[in-house]
Amino acid sequence: MIERKEALATKAYQRLRDIYLNRDMAAAEWRAKGGRVVLLMGSDVPEEILYAANYLPVSVFSNYGAPTNTELYLEESCDHDAWARGVIQKLTDGTYFSTAERVVMSYSTMRMYNLFNVLREARRQMPDAPIPYVEFLDTDYDNTLLAQKH
């Protein structure tokens, strides 16, 4: 990321940059003050509803290219890219468990549907693992909201 020195000199930009680089810390601070955090995956999760329910929505991000041990959750033939493997790693190794009590995923892409199935199966096979509760939101052709809880 290329940053202009003029932007770096402003307090507002420094604060936004700090939050971006330390996303987990901002969510942890919110939770330490008694707030609830929900992780978002997918482009069409209705954030305004989460805000109204007093949750802080935080987008899941991947440590792209970082080493993972996701073989435990993925078949060898699975074609998950480095981003997906990084997300699965953070959602199954406890990284996010202390920050958020749940994940809300949407069916915005087939990738999200596949990740949901991986997480649902991981929770089923290892109920004591530090994997946040996962909800999958889907809208069918008439915009009816359907929810699967796992």
N, CA, C and O atoms as a GROMACS GRO file, in nm:
protein
  600
    1MET      N    1   0.085  -0.117   0.000
    1MET     CA    2   0.000   0.000   0.000
    1MET      C    3   0.090   0.124   0.000
    1MET      O    4   0.179   0.137   0.084
    2ILE      N    5   0.066   0.211  -0.094
    2ILE     CA    6   0.143   0.335  -0.103
    2ILE      C    7   0.064   0.444  -0.031
    2ILE      O    8  -0.054   0.466  -0.058
    3GLU      N    9   0.131   0.511   0.062
    3GLU     CA   10   0.066   0.616   0.140
    3GLU      C   11   0.138   0.748   0.117
    3GLU      O   12   0.261   0.754   0.119
    4ARG      N   13   0.061   0.852   0.097
    4ARG     CA   14   0.119   0.983   0.079
    4ARG      C   15   0.161   1.039   0.214
    4ARG      O   16   0.093   1.017   0.314
    5LYS      N   17   0.272   1.112   0.217
    5LYS     CA   18   0.320   1.165   0.344
    5LYS      C   19   0.224   1.269   0.401
    5LYS      O   20   0.218   1.287   0.522
    6GLU      N   21   0.147   1.338   0.314
    6GLU     CA   22   0.048   1.433   0.363
    6GLU      C   23  -0.062   1.361   0.442
    6GLU      O   24  -0.106   1.409   0.547
    7ALA      N   25  -0.103   1.246   0.392
    7ALA     CA   26  -0.206   1.169   0.463
    7ALA      C   27  -0.150   1.116   0.594
    7ALA      O   28  -0.218   1.120   0.697
    8LEU      N   29  -0.029   1.067   0.591
    8LEU     CA   30   0.033   1.015   0.713
    8LEU      C   31   0.046   1.120   0.822
    8LEU      O   32   0.052   1.086   0.940
    9ALA      N   33   0.048   1.248   0.784
    9ALA     CA   34   0.063   1.355   0.880
    9ALA      C   35  -0.066   1.392   0.951
    9ALA      O   36  -0.063   1.464   1.051
   10THR      N   37  -0.180   1.344   0.903
   10THR     CA   38  -0.307   1.379   0.966
   10THR      C   39  -0.346   1.278   1.073
   10THR      O   40  -0.325   1.157   1.057
   11LYS      N   41  -0.402   1.328   1.182
   11LYS     CA   42  -0.443   1.241   1.291
   11LYS      C   43  -0.555   1.146   1.250
   11LYS      O   44  -0.556   1.030   1.290
   12ALA      N   45  -0.649   1.195   1.170
   12ALA     CA   46  -0.762   1.111   1.127
   12ALA      C   47  -0.712   0.992   1.046
   12ALA      O   48  -0.754   0.879   1.068
   13TYR      N   49  -0.621   1.018   0.952
   13TYR     CA   50  -0.567   0.909   0.871
   13TYR      C   51  -0.487   0.813   0.958
   13TYR      O   52  -0.496   0.692   0.940
   14GLN      N   53  -0.409   0.865   1.050
   14GLN     CA   54  -0.330   0.778   1.139
   14GLN      C   55  -0.421   0.687   1.220
   14GLN      O   56  -0.390   0.569   1.240
   15ARG      N   57  -0.534   0.740   1.267
   15ARG     CA   58  -0.628   0.660   1.344
   15ARG      C   59  -0.691   0.550   1.257
   15ARG      O   60  -0.699   0.434   1.299
   16LEU      N   61  -0.735   0.585   1.136
   16LEU     CA   62  -0.792   0.486   1.045
   16LEU      C   63  -0.689   0.379   1.009
   16LEU      O   64  -0.722   0.260   1.004
   17ARG      N   65  -0.567   0.420   0.984
   17ARG     CA   66  -0.460   0.326   0.950
   17ARG      C   67  -0.433   0.232   1.067
   17ARG      O   68  -0.414   0.112   1.047
   18ASP      N   69  -0.430   0.287   1.187
   18ASP     CA   70  -0.406   0.206   1.306
   18ASP      C   71  -0.516   0.101   1.324
   18ASP      O   72  -0.488  -0.014   1.355
   19ILE      N   73  -0.641   0.143   1.306
   19ILE     CA   74  -0.753   0.049   1.318
   19ILE      C   75  -0.743  -0.059   1.210
   19ILE      O   76  -0.765  -0.176   1.238
   20TYR      N   77  -0.711  -0.020   1.088
   20TYR     CA   78  -0.700  -0.117   0.979
   20TYR      C   79  -0.590  -0.219   1.007
   20TYR      O   80  -0.611  -0.339   0.988
   21LEU      N   81  -0.476  -0.173   1.052
   21LEU     CA   82  -0.364  -0.263   1.076
   21LEU      C   83  -0.382  -0.348   1.202
   21LEU      O   84  -0.318  -0.451   1.218
   22ASN      N   85  -0.470  -0.303   1.292
   22ASN     CA   86  -0.493  -0.374   1.418
   22ASN      C   87  -0.641  -0.405   1.436
   22ASN      O   88  -0.698  -0.377   1.541
   23ARG      N   89  -0.702  -0.462   1.334
   23ARG     CA   90  -0.847  -0.487   1.335
   23ARG      C   91  -0.889  -0.574   1.453
   23ARG      O   92  -0.992  -0.549   1.514
   24ASP      N   93  -0.810  -0.674   1.483
   24ASP     CA   94  -0.844  -0.761   1.595
   24ASP      C   95  -0.844  -0.684   1.727
   24ASP      O   96  -0.927  -0.708   1.814
   25MET      N   97  -0.750  -0.591   1.741
   25MET     CA   98  -0.739  -0.515   1.865
   25MET      C   99  -0.860  -0.422   1.883
   25MET      O  100  -0.911  -0.409   1.994
   26ALA      N  101  -0.906  -0.360   1.776
   26ALA     CA  102  -1.023  -0.272   1.786
   26ALA      C  103  -1.146  -0.352   1.829
   26ALA      O  104  -1.225  -0.306   1.912
   27ALA      N  105  -1.163  -0.472   1.774
   27ALA     CA  106  -1.276  -0.556   1.814
   27ALA      C  107  -1.261  -0.602   1.959
   27ALA      O  108  -1.360  -0.608   2.032
   28ALA      N  109  -1.139  -0.634   2.000
   28ALA     CA  110  -1.116  -0.676   2.138
   28ALA      C  111  -1.145  -0.562   2.236
   28ALA      O  112  -1.200  -0.585   2.343
   29GLU      N  113  -1.109  -0.439   2.198
   29GLU     CA  114  -1.139  -0.324   2.283
   29GLU      C  115  -1.291  -0.305   2.296
   29GLU      O  116  -1.341  -0.278   2.405
   30TRP      N  117  -1.362  -0.320   2.186
   30TRP     CA  118  -1.508  -0.307   2.187
   30TRP      C  119  -1.568  -0.411   2.280
   30TRP      O  120  -1.656  -0.381   2.361
   31ARG      N  121  -1.519  -0.533   2.269
   31ARG     CA  122  -1.572  -0.642   2.351
   31ARG      C  123  -1.536  -0.622   2.499
   31ARG      O  124  -1.616  -0.655   2.586
   32ALA      N  125  -1.417  -0.570   2.527
   32ALA     CA  126  -1.375  -0.546   2.665
   32ALA      C  127  -1.465  -0.444   2.734
   32ALA      O  128  -1.479  -0.445   2.856
   33LYS      N  129  -1.526  -0.355   2.655
   33LYS     CA  130  -1.618  -0.255   2.709
   33LYS      C  131  -1.760  -0.308   2.720
   33LYS      O  132  -1.853  -0.232   2.748
   34GLY      N  133  -1.778  -0.440   2.699
   34GLY     CA  134  -1.910  -0.500   2.711
   34GLY      C  135  -1.985  -0.512   2.580
   34GLY      O  136  -2.098  -0.560   2.578
   35GLY      N  137  -1.923  -0.470   2.471
   35GLY     CA  138  -1.990  -0.480   2.341
   35GLY      C  139  -1.981  -0.620   2.284
   35GLY      O  140  -1.896  -0.700   2.324
   36ARG      N  141  -2.070  -0.649   2.191
   36ARG     CA  142  -2.070  -0.778   2.124
   36ARG      C  143  -2.017  -0.762   1.982
   36ARG      O  144  -2.046  -0.663   1.915
   37VAL      N  145  -1.940  -0.859   1.937
   37VAL     CA  146  -1.877  -0.854   1.806
   37VAL      C  147  -1.928  -0.970   1.723
   37VAL      O  148  -1.940  -1.082   1.773
   38VAL      N  149  -1.958  -0.944   1.597
   38VAL     CA  150  -1.994  -1.049   1.503
   38VAL      C  151  -1.903  -1.034   1.381
   38VAL      O  152  -1.879  -0.924   1.332
   39LEU      N  153  -1.853  -1.147   1.333
   39LEU     CA  154  -1.767  -1.147   1.215
   39LEU      C  155  -1.853  -1.161   1.091
   39LEU      O  156  -1.951  -1.236   1.090
   40LEU      N  157  -1.817  -1.089   0.986
   40LEU     CA  158  -1.892  -1.091   0.861
   40LEU      C  159  -1.811  -1.157   0.751
   40LEU      O  160  -1.690  -1.135   0.739
   41MET      N  161  -1.879  -1.238   0.672
   41MET     CA  162  -1.819  -1.294   0.552
   41MET      C  163  -1.923  -1.287   0.441
   41MET      O  164  -2.035  -1.337   0.457
   42GLY      N  165  -1.887  -1.225   0.331
   42GLY     CA  166  -1.980  -1.208   0.221
   42GLY      C  167  -2.017  -1.062   0.206
   42GLY      O  168  -2.007  -0.983   0.300
   43SER      N  169  -2.060  -1.028   0.086
   43SER     CA  170  -2.083  -0.886   0.056
   43SER      C  171  -2.223  -0.837   0.089
   43SER      O  172  -2.248  -0.716   0.084
   44ASP      N  173  -2.315  -0.925   0.123
   44ASP     CA  174  -2.451  -0.877   0.143
   44ASP      C  175  -2.511  -0.914   0.279
   44ASP      O  176  -2.631  -0.939   0.289
   45VAL      N  177  -2.428  -0.918   0.381
   45VAL     CA  178  -2.479  -0.934   0.518
   45VAL      C  179  -2.532  -0.798   0.561
   45VAL      O  180  -2.460  -0.698   0.550
   46PRO      N  181  -2.655  -0.789   0.609
   46PRO     CA  182  -2.714  -0.658   0.644
   46PRO      C  183  -2.655  -0.600   0.774
   46PRO      O  184  -2.705  -0.627   0.884
   47GLU      N  185  -2.550  -0.522   0.760
   47GLU     CA  186  -2.480  -0.466   0.875
   47GLU      C  187  -2.570  -0.378   0.961
   47GLU      O  188  -2.555  -0.374   1.083
   48GLU      N  189  -2.665  -0.308   0.899
   48GLU     CA  190  -2.752  -0.218   0.976
   48GLU      C  191  -2.835  -0.295   1.079
   48GLU      O  192  -2.865  -0.243   1.186
   49ILE      N  193  -2.871  -0.418   1.047
   49ILE     CA  194  -2.945  -0.500   1.143
   49ILE      C  195  -2.855  -0.540   1.259
   49ILE      O  196  -2.899  -0.543   1.374
   50LEU      N  197  -2.730  -0.569   1.229
   50LEU     CA  198  -2.635  -0.605   1.335
   50LEU      C  199  -2.608  -0.486   1.426
   50LEU      O  200  -2.602  -0.502   1.548
   51TYR      N  201  -2.592  -0.367   1.368
   51TYR     CA  202  -2.574  -0.247   1.450
   51TYR      C  203  -2.697  -0.225   1.539
   51TYR      O  204  -2.683  -0.193   1.657
   52ALA      N  205  -2.816  -0.244   1.482
   52ALA     CA  206  -2.939  -0.225   1.559
   52ALA      C  207  -2.949  -0.326   1.674
   52ALA      O  208  -3.009  -0.297   1.777
   53ALA      N  209  -2.891  -0.444   1.656
   53ALA     CA  210  -2.891  -0.546   1.761
   53ALA      C  211  -2.774  -0.528   1.857
   53ALA      O  212  -2.750  -0.613   1.943
   54ASN      N  213  -2.702  -0.417   1.843
   54ASN     CA  214  -2.591  -0.380   1.930
   54ASN      C  215  -2.467  -0.469   1.913
   54ASN      O  216  -2.393  -0.493   2.008
   55TYR      N  217  -2.446  -0.515   1.790
   55TYR     CA  218  -2.324  -0.588   1.755
   55TYR      C  219  -2.232  -0.495   1.677
   55TYR      O  220  -2.278  -0.408   1.604
   56LEU      N  221  -2.102  -0.514   1.694
   56LEU     CA  222  -2.004  -0.448   1.609
   56LEU      C  223  -1.969  -0.546   1.498
   56LEU      O  224  -1.906  -0.648   1.524
   57PRO      N  225  -2.008  -0.516   1.373
   57PRO     CA  226  -1.973  -0.606   1.263
   57PRO      C  227  -1.828  -0.583   1.220
   57PRO      O  228  -1.786  -0.470   1.197
   58VAL      N  229  -1.753  -0.691   1.209
   58VAL     CA  230  -1.612  -0.685   1.169
   58VAL      C  231  -1.592  -0.783   1.054
   58VAL      O  232  -1.623  -0.901   1.067
   59SER      N  233  -1.541  -0.735   0.944
   59SER     CA  234  -1.516  -0.822   0.830
   59SER      C  235  -1.400  -0.916   0.859
   59SER      O  236  -1.297  -0.875   0.913
   60VAL      N  237  -1.418  -1.041   0.823
   60VAL     CA  238  -1.312  -1.140   0.838
   60VAL      C  239  -1.206  -1.109   0.735
   60VAL      O  240  -1.237  -1.078   0.620
   61PHE      N  241  -1.083  -1.118   0.775
   61PHE     CA  242  -0.973  -1.098   0.681
   61PHE      C  243  -0.875  -1.212   0.697
   61PHE      O  244  -0.871  -1.280   0.799
   62SER      N  245  -0.796  -1.231   0.596
   62SER     CA  246  -0.702  -1.342   0.592
   62SER      C  247  -0.560  -1.290   0.604
   62SER      O  248  -0.528  -1.182   0.555
   63ASN      N  249  -0.476  -1.366   0.670
   63ASN     CA  250  -0.332  -1.338   0.666
   63ASN      C  251  -0.282  -1.405   0.539
   63ASN      O  252  -0.222  -1.513   0.543
   64TYR      N  253  -0.307  -1.339   0.429
   64TYR     CA  254  -0.282  -1.396   0.296
   64TYR      C  255  -0.139  -1.446   0.285
   64TYR      O  256  -0.043  -1.371   0.306
   65GLY      N  257  -0.127  -1.572   0.251
   65GLY     CA  258   0.005  -1.630   0.228
   65GLY      C  259   0.074  -1.681   0.354
   65GLY      O  260   0.180  -1.743   0.344
   66ALA      N  261   0.016  -1.657   0.472
   66ALA     CA  262   0.077  -1.707   0.596
   66ALA      C  263   0.062  -1.859   0.600
   66ALA      O  264  -0.032  -1.914   0.541
   67PRO      N  265   0.153  -1.927   0.667
   67PRO     CA  266   0.142  -2.073   0.676
   67PRO      C  267   0.013  -2.115   0.746
   67PRO      O  268  -0.032  -2.048   0.839
   68THR      N  269  -0.046  -2.224   0.702
   68THR     CA  270  -0.168  -2.275   0.763
   68THR      C  271  -0.153  -2.425   0.789
   68THR      O  272  -0.066  -2.491   0.733
   69ASN      N  273  -0.240  -2.476   0.874
   69ASN     CA  274  -0.251  -2.621   0.893
   69ASN      C  275  -0.395  -2.663   0.867
   69ASN      O  276  -0.454  -2.735   0.947
   70THR      N  277  -0.449  -2.618   0.757
   70THR     CA  278  -0.590  -2.641   0.726
   70THR      C  279  -0.616  -2.779   0.666
   70THR      O  280  -0.730  -2.811   0.633
   71GLU      N  281  -0.512  -2.861   0.651
   71GLU     CA  282  -0.530  -2.996   0.597
   71GLU      C  283  -0.629  -3.076   0.682
   71GLU      O  284  -0.697  -3.165   0.632
   72LEU      N  285  -0.636  -3.043   0.810
   72LEU     CA  286  -0.728  -3.110   0.901
   72LEU      C  287  -0.874  -3.090   0.858
   72LEU      O  288  -0.958  -3.176   0.883
   73TYR      N  289  -0.903  -2.977   0.794
   73TYR     CA  290  -1.040  -2.941   0.759
   73TYR      C  291  -1.072  -2.956   0.611
   73TYR      O  292  -1.189  -2.963   0.573
   74LEU      N  293  -0.970  -2.962   0.528
   74LEU     CA  294  -0.992  -2.962   0.384
   74LEU      C  295  -0.945  -3.093   0.320
   74LEU      O  296  -0.842  -3.148   0.359
   75GLU      N  297  -1.021  -3.140   0.224
   75GLU     CA  298  -0.977  -3.256   0.148
   75GLU      C  299  -0.862  -3.213   0.059
   75GLU      O  300  -0.851  -3.096   0.021
   76GLU      N  301  -0.775  -3.307   0.027
   76GLU     CA  302  -0.662  -3.274  -0.060
   76GLU      C  303  -0.708  -3.221  -0.195
   76GLU      O  304  -0.642  -3.137  -0.255
   77SER      N  305  -0.821  -3.271  -0.241
   77SER     CA  306  -0.869  -3.230  -0.374
   77SER      C  307  -0.939  -3.094  -0.372
   77SER      O  308  -0.972  -3.040  -0.478
   78CYS      N  309  -0.962  -3.038  -0.252
   78CYS     CA  310  -1.030  -2.908  -0.244
   78CYS      C  311  -0.944  -2.800  -0.306
   78CYS      O  312  -0.823  -2.793  -0.286
   79ASP      N  313  -1.009  -2.716  -0.382
   79ASP     CA  314  -0.939  -2.609  -0.450
   79ASP      C  315  -0.962  -2.478  -0.376
   79ASP      O  316  -1.025  -2.386  -0.429
   80HIS      N  317  -0.910  -2.468  -0.255
   80HIS     CA  318  -0.922  -2.344  -0.178
   80HIS      C  319  -0.794  -2.264  -0.196
   80HIS      O  320  -0.684  -2.318  -0.181
   81ASP      N  321  -0.808  -2.137  -0.228
   81ASP     CA  322  -0.692  -2.053  -0.251
   81ASP      C  323  -0.631  -2.007  -0.119
   81ASP      O  324  -0.681  -2.040  -0.011
   82ALA      N  325  -0.522  -1.932  -0.127
   82ALA     CA  326  -0.451  -1.888  -0.008
   82ALA      C  327  -0.538  -1.802   0.082
   82ALA      O  328  -0.528  -1.811   0.205
   83TRP      N  329  -0.626  -1.718   0.023
   83TRP     CA  330  -0.715  -1.635   0.106
   83TRP      C  331  -0.808  -1.723   0.188
   83TRP      O  332  -0.822  -1.703   0.308
   84ALA      N  333  -0.872  -1.820   0.122
   84ALA     CA  334  -0.966  -1.907   0.191
   84ALA      C  335  -0.896  -1.989   0.299
   84ALA      O  336  -0.950  -2.006   0.408
   85ARG      N  337  -0.778  -2.039   0.270
   85ARG     CA  338  -0.703  -2.116   0.370
   85ARG      C  339  -0.666  -2.028   0.490
   85ARG      O  340  -0.671  -2.074   0.604
   86GLY      N  341  -0.630  -1.904   0.464
   86GLY     CA  342  -0.598  -1.812   0.573
   86GLY      C  343  -0.719  -1.783   0.661
   86GLY      O  344  -0.707  -1.774   0.783
   87VAL      N  345  -0.836  -1.769   0.599
   87VAL     CA  346  -0.959  -1.745   0.674
   87VAL      C  347  -0.994  -1.868   0.758
   87VAL      O  348  -1.025  -1.856   0.876
   88ILE      N  349  -0.988  -1.984   0.696
   88ILE     CA  350  -1.018  -2.107   0.770
   88ILE      C  351  -0.922  -2.123   0.887
   88ILE      O  352  -0.963  -2.161   0.997
   89GLN      N  353  -0.795  -2.093   0.865
   89GLN     CA  354  -0.696  -2.102   0.973
   89GLN      C  355  -0.736  -2.013   1.091
   89GLN      O  356  -0.738  -2.058   1.205
   90LYS      N  357  -0.769  -1.886   1.062
   90LYS     CA  358  -0.802  -1.792   1.170
   90LYS      C  359  -0.934  -1.827   1.240
   90LYS      O  360  -0.950  -1.798   1.358
   91LEU      N  361  -1.027  -1.888   1.166
   91LEU     CA  362  -1.155  -1.923   1.226
   91LEU      C  363  -1.151  -2.054   1.304
   91LEU      O  364  -1.241  -2.082   1.383
   92THR      N  365  -1.048  -2.135   1.283
   92THR     CA  366  -1.040  -2.264   1.350
   92THR      C  367  -0.928  -2.275   1.454
   92THR      O  368  -0.926  -2.369   1.533
   93ASP      N  369  -0.837  -2.180   1.454
   93ASP     CA  370  -0.724  -2.192   1.549
   93ASP      C  371  -0.743  -2.112   1.677
   93ASP      O  372  -0.653  -2.108   1.762
   94GLY      N  373  -0.859  -2.049   1.693
   94GLY     CA  374  -0.886  -1.973   1.814
   94GLY      C  375  -0.860  -1.824   1.801
   94GLY      O  376  -0.895  -1.748   1.891
   95THR      N  377  -0.800  -1.781   1.690
   95THR     CA  378  -0.769  -1.639   1.670
   95THR      C  379  -0.893  -1.553   1.688
   95THR      O  380  -0.889  -1.451   1.757
   96TYR      N  381  -1.002  -1.593   1.625
   96TYR     CA  382  -1.125  -1.513   1.630
   96TYR      C  383  -1.217  -1.551   1.745
   96TYR      O  384  -1.306  -1.474   1.780
   97PHE      N  385  -1.197  -1.667   1.805
   97PHE     CA  386  -1.289  -1.714   1.908
   97PHE      C  387  -1.294  -1.620   2.028
   97PHE      O  388  -1.400  -1.601   2.086
   98SER      N  389  -1.180  -1.562   2.065
   98SER     CA  390  -1.179  -1.471   2.179
   98SER      C  391  -1.232  -1.333   2.144
   98SER      O  392  -1.262  -1.254   2.232
   99THR      N  393  -1.245  -1.304   2.015
   99THR     CA  394  -1.290  -1.173   1.970
   99THR      C  395  -1.440  -1.170   1.942
   99THR      O  396  -1.507  -1.072   1.976
  100ALA      N  397  -1.492  -1.273   1.881
  100ALA     CA  398  -1.631  -1.271   1.836
  100ALA      C  399  -1.703  -1.398   1.877
  100ALA      O  400  -1.645  -1.507   1.879
  101GLU      N  401  -1.829  -1.382   1.909
  101GLU     CA  402  -1.908  -1.498   1.949
  101GLU      C  403  -1.973  -1.569   1.832
  101GLU      O  404  -2.019  -1.682   1.846
  102ARG      N  405  -1.976  -1.504   1.716
  102ARG     CA  406  -2.038  -1.568   1.601
  102ARG      C  407  -1.987  -1.510   1.470
  102ARG      O  408  -1.929  -1.401   1.466
  103VAL      N  409  -2.011  -1.586   1.365
  103VAL     CA  410  -1.979  -1.546   1.228
  103VAL      C  411  -2.110  -1.547   1.150
  103VAL      O  412  -2.188  -1.642   1.161
  104VAL      N  413  -2.133  -1.444   1.071
  104VAL     CA  414  -2.249  -1.442   0.982
  104VAL      C  415  -2.194  -1.439   0.840
  104VAL      O  416  -2.119  -1.350   0.802
  105MET      N  417  -2.235  -1.540   0.764
  105MET     CA  418  -2.189  -1.554   0.626
  105MET      C  419  -2.308  -1.539   0.532
  105MET      O  420  -2.421  -1.576   0.567
  106SER      N  421  -2.282  -1.486   0.414
  106SER     CA  422  -2.389  -1.476   0.314
  106SER      C  423  -2.350  -1.556   0.191
  106SER      O  424  -2.233  -1.588   0.168
  107TYR      N  425  -2.450  -1.588   0.113
  107TYR     CA  426  -2.428  -1.664  -0.009
  107TYR      C  427  -2.402  -1.567  -0.124
  107TYR      O  428  -2.468  -1.573  -0.227
  108SER      N  429  -2.306  -1.479  -0.105
  108SER     CA  430  -2.274  -1.383  -0.210
  108SER      C  431  -2.190  -1.446  -0.320
  108SER      O  432  -2.191  -1.399  -0.434
  109THR      N  433  -2.117  -1.552  -0.286
  109THR     CA  434  -2.040  -1.626  -0.386
  109THR      C  435  -2.039  -1.774  -0.347
  109THR      O  436  -2.070  -1.809  -0.233
  110MET      N  437  -2.006  -1.858  -0.440
  110MET     CA  438  -1.995  -2.000  -0.412
  110MET      C  439  -1.882  -2.026  -0.312
  110MET      O  440  -1.888  -2.122  -0.235
  111ARG      N  441  -1.781  -1.941  -0.312
  111ARG     CA  442  -1.670  -1.953  -0.218
  111ARG      C  443  -1.723  -1.945  -0.074
  111ARG      O  444  -1.681  -2.023   0.011
  112MET      N  445  -1.815  -1.853  -0.048
  112MET     CA  446  -1.870  -1.839   0.087
  112MET      C  447  -1.949  -1.964   0.126
  112MET      O  448  -1.941  -2.011   0.240
  113TYR      N  449  -2.024  -2.018   0.031
  113TYR     CA  450  -2.100  -2.140   0.058
  113TYR      C  451  -2.006  -2.255   0.092
  113TYR      O  452  -2.032  -2.332   0.185
  114ASN      N  453  -1.898  -2.268   0.018
  114ASN     CA  454  -1.800  -2.374   0.045
  114ASN      C  455  -1.733  -2.354   0.180
  114ASN      O  456  -1.713  -2.451   0.254
  115LEU      N  457  -1.698  -2.231   0.213
  115LEU     CA  458  -1.635  -2.204   0.344
  115LEU      C  459  -1.732  -2.235   0.458
  115LEU      O  460  -1.693  -2.289   0.561
  116PHE      N  461  -1.860  -2.200   0.438
  116PHE     CA  462  -1.959  -2.231   0.539
  116PHE      C  463  -1.964  -2.382   0.564
  116PHE      O  464  -1.966  -2.426   0.679
  117ASN      N  465  -1.965  -2.460   0.458
  117ASN     CA  466  -1.970  -2.606   0.473
  117ASN      C  467  -1.847  -2.659   0.545
  117ASN      O  468  -1.858  -2.752   0.625
  118VAL      N  469  -1.731  -2.603   0.518
  118VAL     CA  470  -1.608  -2.644   0.587
  118VAL      C  471  -1.620  -2.614   0.736
  118VAL      O  472  -1.590  -2.699   0.820
  119LEU      N  473  -1.664  -2.493   0.770
  119LEU     CA  474  -1.676  -2.454   0.911
  119LEU      C  475  -1.784  -2.533   0.983
  119LEU      O  476  -1.766  -2.572   1.098
  120ARG      N  477  -1.896  -2.556   0.915
  120ARG     CA  478  -2.004  -2.634   0.976
  120ARG      C  479  -1.955  -2.776   1.008
  120ARG      O  480  -1.984  -2.829   1.116
  121GLU      N  481  -1.883  -2.836   0.916
  121GLU     CA  482  -1.832  -2.971   0.937
  121GLU      C  483  -1.726  -2.973   1.047
  121GLU      O  484  -1.721  -3.067   1.127
  122ALA      N  485  -1.641  -2.871   1.050
  122ALA     CA  486  -1.538  -2.863   1.156
  122ALA      C  487  -1.604  -2.854   1.293
  122ALA      O  488  -1.560  -2.921   1.387
  123ARG      N  489  -1.708  -2.772   1.307
  123ARG     CA  490  -1.780  -2.761   1.435
  123ARG      C  491  -1.850  -2.892   1.471
  123ARG      O  492  -1.856  -2.929   1.589
  124ARG      N  493  -1.903  -2.962   1.371
  124ARG     CA  494  -1.971  -3.088   1.397
  124ARG      C  495  -1.873  -3.194   1.447
  124ARG      O  496  -1.901  -3.267   1.542
  125GLN      N  497  -1.758  -3.202   1.381
  125GLN     CA  498  -1.662  -3.306   1.416
  125GLN      C  499  -1.583  -3.274   1.543
  125GLN      O  500  -1.538  -3.365   1.613
  126MET      N  501  -1.567  -3.146   1.572
  126MET     CA  502  -1.489  -3.105   1.689
  126MET      C  503  -1.567  -3.000   1.769
  126MET      O  504  -1.533  -2.882   1.765
  127PRO      N  505  -1.672  -3.042   1.840
  127PRO     CA  506  -1.757  -2.944   1.909
  127PRO      C  507  -1.686  -2.862   2.016
  127PRO      O  508  -1.735  -2.755   2.053
  128ASP      N  509  -1.574  -2.908   2.065
  128ASP     CA  510  -1.500  -2.833   2.168
  128ASP      C  511  -1.392  -2.743   2.110
  128ASP      O  512  -1.324  -2.673   2.185
  129ALA      N  513  -1.374  -2.744   1.978
  129ALA     CA  514  -1.273  -2.659   1.915
  129ALA      C  515  -1.314  -2.512   1.925
  129ALA      O  516  -1.433  -2.482   1.929
  130PRO      N  517  -1.218  -2.421   1.929
  130PRO     CA  518  -1.250  -2.277   1.944
  130PRO      C  519  -1.296  -2.213   1.813
  130PRO      O  520  -1.232  -2.121   1.762
  131ILE      N  521  -1.406  -2.263   1.759
  131ILE     CA  522  -1.461  -2.212   1.634
  131ILE      C  523  -1.588  -2.135   1.667
  131ILE      O  524  -1.680  -2.192   1.727
  132PRO      N  525  -1.597  -2.008   1.629
  132PRO     CA  526  -1.719  -1.932   1.659
  132PRO      C  527  -1.843  -1.995   1.595
  132PRO      O  528  -1.834  -2.065   1.494
  133TYR      N  529  -1.957  -1.969   1.656
  133TYR     CA  530  -2.087  -2.012   1.604
  133TYR      C  531  -2.106  -1.950   1.466
  133TYR      O  532  -2.076  -1.832   1.448
  134VAL      N  533  -2.154  -2.027   1.369
  134VAL     CA  534  -2.165  -1.980   1.231
  134VAL      C  535  -2.311  -1.977   1.188
  134VAL      O  536  -2.384  -2.075   1.205
  135GLU      N  537  -2.353  -1.864   1.130
  135GLU     CA  538  -2.485  -1.854   1.071
  135GLU      C  539  -2.469  -1.823   0.923
  135GLU      O  540  -2.384  -1.742   0.885
  136PHE      N  541  -2.549  -1.887   0.841
  136PHE     CA  542  -2.544  -1.867   0.696
  136PHE      C  543  -2.673  -1.801   0.652
  136PHE      O  544  -2.781  -1.857   0.670
  137LEU      N  545  -2.662  -1.684   0.595
  137LEU     CA  546  -2.780  -1.612   0.544
  137LEU      C  547  -2.789  -1.631   0.394
  137LEU      O  548  -2.690  -1.615   0.322
  138ASP      N  549  -2.906  -1.664   0.350
  138ASP     CA  550  -2.927  -1.683   0.208
  138ASP      C  551  -3.055  -1.610   0.170
  138ASP      O  552  -3.151  -1.607   0.247
  139THR      N  553  -3.056  -1.552   0.053
  139THR     CA  554  -3.180  -1.494   0.002
  139THR      C  555  -3.215  -1.566  -0.125
  139THR      O  556  -3.133  -1.579  -0.216
  140ASP      N  557  -3.338  -1.615  -0.132
  140ASP     CA  558  -3.378  -1.681  -0.255
  140ASP      C  559  -3.428  -1.576  -0.354
  140ASP      O  560  -3.418  -1.456  -0.328
  141TYR      N  561  -3.481  -1.619  -0.465
  141TYR     CA  562  -3.515  -1.526  -0.573
  141TYR      C  563  -3.619  -1.422  -0.537
  141TYR      O  564  -3.626  -1.319  -0.604
  142ASP      N  565  -3.701  -1.445  -0.433
  142ASP     CA  566  -3.799  -1.343  -0.397
  142ASP      C  567  -3.754  -1.262  -0.275
  142ASP      O  568  -3.835  -1.197  -0.209
  143ASN      N  569  -3.623  -1.266  -0.244
  143ASN     CA  570  -3.558  -1.191  -0.136
  143ASN      C  571  -3.603  -1.232   0.003
  143ASN      O  572  -3.589  -1.155   0.098
  144THR      N  573  -3.657  -1.351   0.017
  144THR     CA  574  -3.690  -1.404   0.148
  144THR      C  575  -3.559  -1.443   0.217
  144THR      O  576  -3.477  -1.515   0.159
  145LEU      N  577  -3.540  -1.397   0.336
  145LEU     CA  578  -3.417  -1.428   0.408
  145LEU      C  579  -3.429  -1.564   0.474
  145LEU      O  580  -3.522  -1.589   0.551
  146LEU      N  581  -3.337  -1.650   0.443
  146LEU     CA  582  -3.334  -1.784   0.500
  146LEU      C  583  -3.208  -1.793   0.586
  146LEU      O  584  -3.104  -1.743   0.546
  147ALA      N  585  -3.216  -1.856   0.700
  147ALA     CA  586  -3.100  -1.867   0.787
  147ALA      C  587  -3.078  -2.012   0.826
  147ALA      O  588  -3.171  -2.084   0.862
  148GLN      N  589  -2.954  -2.054   0.817
  148GLN     CA  590  -2.913  -2.186   0.865
  148GLN      C  591  -2.818  -2.161   0.980
  148GLN      O  592  -2.721  -2.087   0.966
  149LYS      N  593  -2.844  -2.222   1.092
  149LYS     CA  594  -2.760  -2.203   1.210
  149LYS      C  595  -2.680  -2.329   1.238
  149LYS      O  596  -2.736  -2.439   1.242
  150HIS      N  597  -2.552  -2.313   1.256
  150HIS     CA  598  -2.466  -2.427   1.286
  150HIS      C  599  -2.351  -2.384   1.374
  150HIS      O  600  -2.267  -2.466   1.410
   0.00000   0.00000   0.00000
